[in-house]
Amino acid sequence: QVQLVESGGGLVQTGGSLRLSCVASGRTFTFSNYAMGWFRQAPGKERTFLAGISRGSGSTYYADSVKGRFTISRDNAKNTVYLQMNSLKSEDTAVYYCAARLGPLLTTKGSFGSWGQGTPVTVSS
């Protein structure tokens, strides 16, 4: 079982930036074997995929809504995945979750077996 803890959320003005972090841990766990993803859930809406990074080569994939503004990266030595968010908009307001998947990167919510508790992001104008 993998435990995930997100941090870095908060209040930011429109056009600003935030960097989210997610630290992974577990008893028998090799971070580099896991594909990692970031999702978000706004009030009253479904949890949706934003960005993912594969195990191994670290290939990345983004939802159209954040492509060009958000960047996902990972540091396998620190068991950490990051989400750099730039040019934030009010519609980016949500709770942001990281997720881990043992195996290749997929983008569906149900394909990820481990989730963090979420970190809230509020973008104000």
N, CA and C atoms as an extended XYZ file, in Angstrom:
375
Properties=species:S:1:pos:R:3:atomname:S:1:resname:S:1:resid:I:1 pbc="F F F"
N         0.841       -1.187        0.000 N   GLN     1
C         0.000        0.000        0.000 CA  GLN     1
C         0.881        1.242        0.000 C   GLN     1
N         0.490        2.219       -0.785 N   VAL     2
C         1.248        3.459       -0.912 CA  VAL     2
C         0.482        4.576       -0.205 C   VAL     2
N         1.192        5.335        0.604 N   GLN     3
C         0.603        6.519        1.229 CA  GLN     3
C         1.098        7.758        0.482 C   GLN     3
N         0.171        8.658        0.209 N   LEU     4
C         0.485        9.880       -0.536 CA  LEU     4
C         0.051       11.094        0.279 C   LEU     4
N         0.923       12.089        0.367 N   VAL     5
C         0.608       13.305        1.102 CA  VAL     5
C         0.913       14.511        0.216 C   VAL     5
N        -0.141       15.267       -0.113 N   GLU     6
C         0.014       16.466       -0.927 CA  GLU     6
C         0.251       17.691       -0.048 C   GLU     6
N         0.895       18.680       -0.629 N   SER     7
C         1.089       19.971        0.032 CA  SER     7
C         1.264       21.034       -1.039 C   SER     7
N         1.187       22.290       -0.607 N   GLY     8
C         1.458       23.390       -1.524 CA  GLY     8
C         0.251       24.156       -1.991 C   GLY     8
N        -0.934       23.684       -1.645 N   GLY     9
C        -2.125       24.414       -2.039 CA  GLY     9
C        -2.289       25.696       -1.240 C   GLY     9
N        -3.243       26.514       -1.666 N   GLY    10
C        -3.495       27.754       -0.948 CA  GLY    10
C        -4.285       28.724       -1.790 C   GLY    10
N        -4.224       29.981       -1.382 N   LEU    11
C        -4.941       31.051       -2.060 CA  LEU    11
C        -3.974       31.829       -2.941 C   LEU    11
N        -4.359       32.051       -4.184 N   VAL    12
C        -3.509       32.757       -5.130 CA  VAL    12
C        -4.388       33.622       -6.021 C   VAL    12
N        -3.827       34.706       -6.501 N   GLN    13
C        -4.587       35.580       -7.387 CA  GLN    13
C        -4.563       35.061       -8.824 C   GLN    13
N        -5.538       35.478       -9.585 N   THR    14
C        -5.593       35.128      -11.000 CA  THR    14
C        -4.279       35.522      -11.684 C   THR    14
N        -3.760       34.600      -12.474 N   GLY    15
C        -2.496       34.826      -13.148 CA  GLY    15
C        -1.285       34.395      -12.366 C   GLY    15
N        -1.475       34.034      -11.123 N   GLY    16
C        -0.366       33.625      -10.267 CA  GLY    16
C         0.037       32.178      -10.474 C   GLY    16
N         0.966       31.727       -9.639 N   SER    17
C         1.512       30.378       -9.745 CA  SER    17
C         1.520       29.691       -8.390 C   SER    17
N         1.444       28.382       -8.423 N   LEU    18
C         1.614       27.536       -7.242 CA  LEU    18
C         2.344       26.276       -7.663 C   LEU    18
N         3.058       25.693       -6.715 N   ARG    19
C         3.707       24.412       -6.954 CA  ARG    19
C         3.223       23.425       -5.907 C   ARG    19
N         2.546       22.400       -6.369 N   LEU    20
C         2.080       21.339       -5.488 CA  LEU    20
C         3.123       20.228       -5.421 C   LEU    20
N         3.211       19.616       -4.241 N   SER    21
C         4.108       18.475       -4.052 CA  SER    21
C         3.305       17.301       -3.518 C   SER    21
N         3.780       16.115       -3.809 N   CYS    22
C         3.139       14.892       -3.301 CA  CYS    22
C         4.254       13.913       -2.963 C   CYS    22
N         4.355       13.585       -1.675 N   VAL    23
C         5.378       12.651       -1.220 CA  VAL    23
C         4.743       11.287       -1.007 C   VAL    23
N         5.389       10.277       -1.561 N   ALA    24
C         4.893        8.909       -1.466 CA  ALA    24
C         5.727        8.102       -0.486 C   ALA    24
N         5.082        7.181        0.218 N   SER    25
C         5.792        6.310        1.144 CA  SER    25
C         5.047        4.989        1.234 C   SER    25
N         5.765        3.981        1.762 N   GLY    26
C         5.167        2.668        1.928 CA  GLY    26
C         6.200        1.677        2.410 C   GLY    26
N         5.730        0.590        2.987 N   ARG    27
C         6.648       -0.399        3.553 CA  ARG    27
C         7.455       -1.106        2.484 C   ARG    27
N         6.789       -1.672        1.524 N   THR    28
C         7.477       -2.360        0.419 CA  THR    28
C         7.072       -1.627       -0.846 C   THR    28
N         7.855       -0.680       -1.205 N   PHE    29
C         7.428        0.305       -2.189 CA  PHE    29
C         8.630        0.839       -2.945 C   PHE    29
N         8.552        0.819       -4.269 N   THR    30
C         9.592        1.428       -5.104 CA  THR    30
C         8.925        2.477       -5.970 C   THR    30
N         9.150        3.713       -5.634 N   PHE    31
C         8.460        4.832       -6.263 CA  PHE    31
C         8.601        4.811       -7.780 C   PHE    31
N         9.767        4.463       -8.259 N   SER    32
C        10.026        4.519       -9.694 CA  SER    32
C         9.210        3.501      -10.479 C   SER    32
N         8.590        2.550       -9.809 N   ASN    33
C         7.728        1.570      -10.473 CA  ASN    33
C         6.307        2.072      -10.696 C   ASN    33
N         6.020        3.255      -10.178 N   TYR    34
C         4.660        3.783      -10.202 CA  TYR    34
C         4.529        4.937      -11.193 C   TYR    34
N         3.463        4.885      -11.987 N   ALA    35
C         3.024        6.061      -12.714 CA  ALA    35
C         2.267        6.955      -11.736 C   ALA    35
N         2.421        8.263      -11.892 N   MET    36
C         1.803        9.215      -10.978 CA  MET    36
C         0.894       10.166      -11.742 C   MET    36
N        -0.162       10.581      -11.079 N   GLY    37
C        -1.091       11.498      -11.722 CA  GLY    37
C        -1.572       12.566      -10.763 C   GLY    37
N        -2.021       13.663      -11.334 N   TRP    38
C        -2.694       14.719      -10.580 CA  TRP    38
C        -4.121       14.851      -11.127 C   TRP    38
N        -5.052       14.962      -10.193 N   PHE    39
C        -6.461       15.153      -10.505 CA  PHE    39
C        -6.958       16.349       -9.705 C   PHE    39
N        -8.135       16.833      -10.050 N   ARG    40
C        -8.758       17.856       -9.229 CA  ARG    40
C       -10.268       17.659       -9.212 C   ARG    40
N       -10.859       18.186       -8.151 N   GLN    41
C       -12.306       18.095       -7.997 CA  GLN    41
C       -12.830       19.422       -7.471 C   GLN    41
N       -13.646       20.056       -8.290 N   ALA    42
C       -14.301       21.294       -7.885 CA  ALA    42
C       -15.625       20.944       -7.200 C   ALA    42
N       -16.143       21.849       -6.375 N   PRO    43
C       -17.400       21.576       -5.671 CA  PRO    43
C       -18.511       21.195       -6.636 C   PRO    43
N       -19.174       20.075       -6.339 N   GLY    44
C       -20.286       19.628       -7.154 CA  GLY    44
C       -19.914       19.010       -8.483 C   GLY    44
N       -18.622       18.792       -8.706 N   LYS    45
C       -18.187       18.245       -9.992 CA  LYS    45
C       -17.415       16.945       -9.796 C   LYS    45
N       -17.220       16.245      -10.905 N   GLU    46
C       -16.467       15.006      -10.875 CA  GLU    46
C       -14.968       15.280      -10.690 C   GLU    46
N       -14.278       14.297      -10.153 N   ARG    47
C       -12.821       14.369      -10.085 CA  ARG    47
C       -12.274       14.082      -11.484 C   ARG    47
N       -11.417       14.970      -11.981 N   THR    48
C       -10.940       14.849      -13.353 CA  THR    48
C        -9.411       14.802      -13.429 C   THR    48
N        -8.942       14.113      -14.438 N   PHE    49
C        -7.502       13.978      -14.677 CA  PHE    49
C        -6.936       15.289      -15.194 C   PHE    49
N        -5.749       15.653      -14.686 N   LEU    50
C        -5.056       16.849      -15.143 CA  LEU    50
C        -3.741       16.521      -15.852 C   LEU    50
N        -2.930       15.705      -15.189 N   ALA    51
C        -1.581       15.451      -15.701 CA  ALA    51
C        -1.086       14.131      -15.152 C   ALA    51
N        -0.257       13.464      -15.950 N   GLY    52
C         0.317       12.212      -15.511 CA  GLY    52
C         1.748       12.085      -15.988 C   GLY    52
N         2.524       11.304      -15.245 N   ILE    53
C         3.916       11.061      -15.605 CA  ILE    53
C         4.186        9.578      -15.435 C   ILE    53
N         4.818        9.015      -16.446 N   SER    54
C         5.026        7.577      -16.449 CA  SER    54
C         6.177        7.187      -15.529 C   SER    54
N         6.216        5.911      -15.183 N   ARG    55
C         7.396        5.346      -14.550 CA  ARG    55
C         8.492        5.312      -15.606 C   ARG    55
N         9.710        5.043      -15.189 N   GLY    56
C        10.792        4.876      -16.154 CA  GLY    56
C        11.169        6.161      -16.866 C   GLY    56
N        10.735        6.313      -18.108 N   SER    57
C        11.164        7.432      -18.955 CA  SER    57
C        10.625        8.773      -18.485 C   SER    57
N         9.559        8.741      -17.684 N   GLY    58
C         8.986       10.003      -17.222 CA  GLY    58
C         8.230       10.747      -18.293 C   GLY    58
N         7.653       10.023      -19.226 N   SER    59
C         6.810       10.674      -20.236 CA  SER    59
C         5.614       11.310      -19.557 C   SER    59
N         5.192       12.444      -20.106 N   THR    60
C         4.094       13.187      -19.490 CA  THR    60
C         2.899       13.287      -20.423 C   THR    60
N         1.736       13.498      -19.794 N   TYR    61
C         0.495       13.636      -20.550 CA  TYR    61
C        -0.392       14.616      -19.798 C   TYR    61
N        -1.075       15.492      -20.558 N   TYR    62
C        -1.863       16.546      -19.927 CA  TYR    62
C        -3.273       16.604      -20.506 C   TYR    62
N        -4.195       16.988      -19.646 N   ALA    63
C        -5.533       17.319      -20.127 CA  ALA    63
C        -5.461       18.633      -20.896 C   ALA    63
N        -6.329       18.795      -21.872 N   ASP    64
C        -6.316       20.008      -22.692 CA  ASP    64
C        -6.505       21.269      -21.856 C   ASP    64
N        -7.252       21.143      -20.770 N   SER    65
C        -7.572       22.319      -19.951 CA  SER    65
C        -6.351       22.920      -19.272 C   SER    65
N        -5.275       22.154      -19.117 N   VAL    66
C        -4.102       22.659      -18.408 CA  VAL    66
C        -2.835       22.616      -19.253 C   VAL    66
N        -2.933       22.091      -20.458 N   LYS    67
C        -1.760       21.967      -21.314 CA  LYS    67
C        -1.160       23.347      -21.577 C   LYS    67
N         0.138       23.471      -21.394 N   GLY    68
C         0.819       24.744      -21.589 CA  GLY    68
C         0.878       25.614      -20.351 C   GLY    68
N         0.061       25.290      -19.331 N   ARG    69
C         0.070       26.059      -18.097 CA  ARG    69
C         0.606       25.252      -16.914 C   ARG    69
N         0.337       23.963      -16.890 N   PHE    70
C         0.765       23.097      -15.790 CA  PHE    70
C         1.878       22.176      -16.273 C   PHE    70
N         2.792       21.854      -15.349 N   THR    71
C         3.883       20.932      -15.648 CA  THR    71
C         4.022       19.927      -14.523 C   THR    71
N         3.988       18.659      -14.887 N   ILE    72
C         4.193       17.596      -13.903 CA  ILE    72
C         5.633       17.114      -14.002 C   ILE    72
N         6.222       16.804      -12.855 N   SER    73
C         7.576       16.274      -12.829 CA  SER    73
C         7.708       15.356      -11.627 C   SER    73
N         8.780       14.582      -11.608 N   ARG    74
C         8.982       13.668      -10.486 CA  ARG    74
C        10.466       13.621      -10.129 C   ARG    74
N        10.714       13.360       -8.852 N   ASP    75
C        12.065       13.154       -8.346 CA  ASP    75
C        12.053       11.805       -7.647 C   ASP    75
N        12.536       10.791       -8.324 N   ASN    76
C        12.474        9.435       -7.774 CA  ASN    76
C        13.344        9.287       -6.523 C   ASN    76
N        14.400       10.057       -6.414 N   ALA    77
C        15.259        9.988       -5.224 CA  ALA    77
C        14.529       10.495       -3.987 C   ALA    77
N        13.551       11.372       -4.186 N   LYS    78
C        12.802       11.945       -3.072 CA  LYS    78
C        11.389       11.378       -2.956 C   LYS    78
N        11.063       10.408       -3.803 N   ASN    79
C         9.710        9.817       -3.801 CA  ASN    79
C         8.639       10.896       -3.916 C   ASN    79
N         8.873       11.859       -4.776 N   THR    80
C         8.005       13.032       -4.851 CA  THR    80
C         7.613       13.338       -6.293 C   THR    80
N         6.351       13.724       -6.450 N   VAL    81
C         5.862       14.220       -7.733 CA  VAL    81
C         5.378       15.646       -7.511 C   VAL    81
N         5.581       16.485       -8.508 N   TYR    82
C         5.251       17.901       -8.413 CA  TYR    82
C         4.250       18.281       -9.504 C   TYR    82
N         3.531       19.352       -9.225 N   LEU    83
C         2.689       19.964      -10.244 CA  LEU    83
C         2.914       21.472      -10.174 C   LEU    83
N         3.612       21.992      -11.160 N   GLN    84
C         3.816       23.426      -11.265 CA  GLN    84
C         2.652       24.014      -12.038 C   GLN    84
N         1.971       24.964      -11.412 N   MET    85
C         0.771       25.551      -12.014 CA  MET    85
C         1.008       27.037      -12.237 C   MET    85
N         0.954       27.448      -13.485 N   ASN    86
C         1.157       28.850      -13.859 CA  ASN    86
C        -0.098       29.408      -14.509 C   ASN    86
N        -0.146       30.727      -14.591 N   SER    87
C        -1.272       31.412      -15.248 CA  SER    87
C        -2.608       30.898      -14.731 C   SER    87
N        -2.725       30.858      -13.415 N   LEU    88
C        -3.921       30.271      -12.801 CA  LEU    88
C        -5.157       31.124      -13.073 C   LEU    88
N        -6.274       30.419      -13.242 N   LYS    89
C        -7.562       31.047      -13.530 CA  LYS    89
C        -8.540       30.690      -12.416 C   LYS    89
N        -9.626       31.447      -12.347 N   SER    90
C       -10.620       31.161      -11.305 CA  SER    90
C       -11.181       29.749      -11.445 C   SER    90
N       -11.279       29.269      -12.671 N   GLU    91
C       -11.816       27.919      -12.882 CA  GLU    91
C       -10.861       26.806      -12.456 C   GLU    91
N        -9.652       27.175      -12.061 N   ASP    92
C        -8.713       26.192      -11.506 CA  ASP    92
C        -8.967       25.937      -10.021 C   ASP    92
N        -9.877       26.686       -9.426 N   THR    93
C       -10.212       26.490       -8.012 CA  THR    93
C       -10.794       25.101       -7.805 C   THR    93
N       -10.174       24.318       -6.915 N   ALA    94
C       -10.583       22.935       -6.685 CA  ALA    94
C        -9.710       22.348       -5.588 C   ALA    94
N       -10.043       21.134       -5.184 N   VAL    95
C        -9.139       20.332       -4.367 CA  VAL    95
C        -8.320       19.469       -5.319 C   VAL    95
N        -7.008       19.488       -5.123 N   TYR    96
C        -6.094       18.785       -6.000 CA  TYR    96
C        -5.577       17.528       -5.310 C   TYR    96
N        -5.614       16.429       -6.054 N   TYR    97
C        -5.225       15.131       -5.519 CA  TYR    97
C        -4.104       14.531       -6.359 C   TYR    97
N        -3.158       13.895       -5.708 N   CYS    98
C        -2.218       13.074       -6.455 CA  CYS    98
C        -2.619       11.617       -6.287 C   CYS    98
N        -2.199       10.808       -7.245 N   ALA    99
C        -2.574        9.406       -7.281 CA  ALA    99
C        -1.424        8.592       -7.847 C   ALA    99
N        -1.360        7.334       -7.421 N   ALA   100
C        -0.293        6.442       -7.853 CA  ALA   100
C        -0.885        5.196       -8.484 C   ALA   100
N        -0.201        4.724       -9.519 N   ARG   101
C        -0.620        3.514      -10.222 CA  ARG   101
C         0.593        2.648      -10.472 C   ARG   101
N         0.539        1.419       -9.982 N   LEU   102
C         1.642        0.478      -10.202 CA  LEU   102
C         1.537       -0.041      -11.626 C   LEU   102
N         2.439        0.435      -12.489 N   GLY   103
C         2.397        0.019      -13.883 CA  GLY   103
C         2.413        1.212      -14.816 C   GLY   103
N         2.043        0.980      -16.057 N   PRO   104
C         2.080        2.060      -17.052 CA  PRO   104
C         1.084        3.170      -16.734 C   PRO   104
N         1.343        4.344      -17.295 N   LEU   105
C         0.467        5.479      -17.072 CA  LEU   105
C        -0.847        5.308      -17.831 C   LEU   105
N        -1.932        5.468      -17.108 N   LEU   106
C        -3.253        5.600      -17.708 CA  LEU   106
C        -3.856        6.884      -17.165 C   LEU   106
N        -4.954        7.316      -17.742 N   THR   107
C        -5.496        8.610      -17.337 CA  THR   107
C        -6.876        8.532      -16.705 C   THR   107
N        -7.391        7.338      -16.542 N   THR   108
C        -8.716        7.219      -15.938 CA  THR   108
C        -8.600        7.148      -14.426 C   THR   108
N        -9.572        7.743      -13.761 N   LYS   109
C        -9.568        7.806      -12.301 CA  LYS   109
C        -9.515        6.410      -11.696 C   LYS   109
N       -10.255        5.484      -12.260 N   GLY   110
C       -10.330        4.143      -11.692 CA  GLY   110
C        -9.077        3.310      -11.840 C   GLY   110
N        -8.156        3.758      -12.675 N   SER   111
C        -6.924        3.000      -12.881 CA  SER   111
C        -5.874        3.265      -11.815 C   SER   111
N        -6.099        4.254      -10.969 N   PHE   112
C        -5.149        4.585       -9.910 CA  PHE   112
C        -5.607        3.966       -8.602 C   PHE   112
N        -4.686        3.278       -7.927 N   GLY   113
C        -5.066        2.542       -6.733 CA  GLY   113
C        -4.826        3.269       -5.430 C   GLY   113
N        -3.988        4.293       -5.444 N   SER   114
C        -3.658        5.004       -4.211 CA  SER   114
C        -3.875        6.494       -4.421 C   SER   114
N        -4.434        7.145       -3.391 N   TRP   115
C        -4.784        8.562       -3.469 CA  TRP   115
C        -4.338        9.292       -2.214 C   TRP   115
N        -3.980       10.555       -2.399 N   GLY   116
C        -3.735       11.415       -1.255 CA  GLY   116
C        -5.030       12.008       -0.743 C   GLY   116
N        -4.897       12.818        0.309 N   GLN   117
C        -6.078       13.400        0.946 CA  GLN   117
C        -6.522       14.676        0.266 C   GLN   117
N        -5.689       15.207       -0.624 N   GLY   118
C        -6.037       16.410       -1.365 CA  GLY   118
C        -5.512       17.675       -0.707 C   GLY   118
N        -5.241       18.664       -1.541 N   THR   119
C        -4.843       19.985       -1.061 CA  THR   119
C        -5.661       21.016       -1.826 C   THR   119
N        -6.296       21.952       -1.112 N   PRO   120
C        -7.186       22.903       -1.784 CA  PRO   120
C        -6.422       24.052       -2.429 C   PRO   120
N        -6.904       24.444       -3.588 N   VAL   121
C        -6.370       25.595       -4.309 CA  VAL   121
C        -7.534       26.534       -4.605 C   VAL   121
N        -7.353       27.788       -4.218 N   THR   122
C        -8.364       28.798       -4.498 CA  THR   122
C        -7.715       29.928       -5.286 C   THR   122
N        -8.299       30.220       -6.450 N   VAL   123
C        -7.789       31.282       -7.310 CA  VAL   123
C        -8.801       32.416       -7.283 C   VAL   123
N        -8.364       33.561       -6.804 N   SER   124
C        -9.277       34.703       -6.671 CA  SER   124
C        -8.910       35.793       -7.661 C   SER   124
N        -9.929       36.501       -8.109 N   SER   125
C        -9.696       37.593       -9.068 CA  SER   125
C        -9.518       38.912       -8.346 C   SER   125
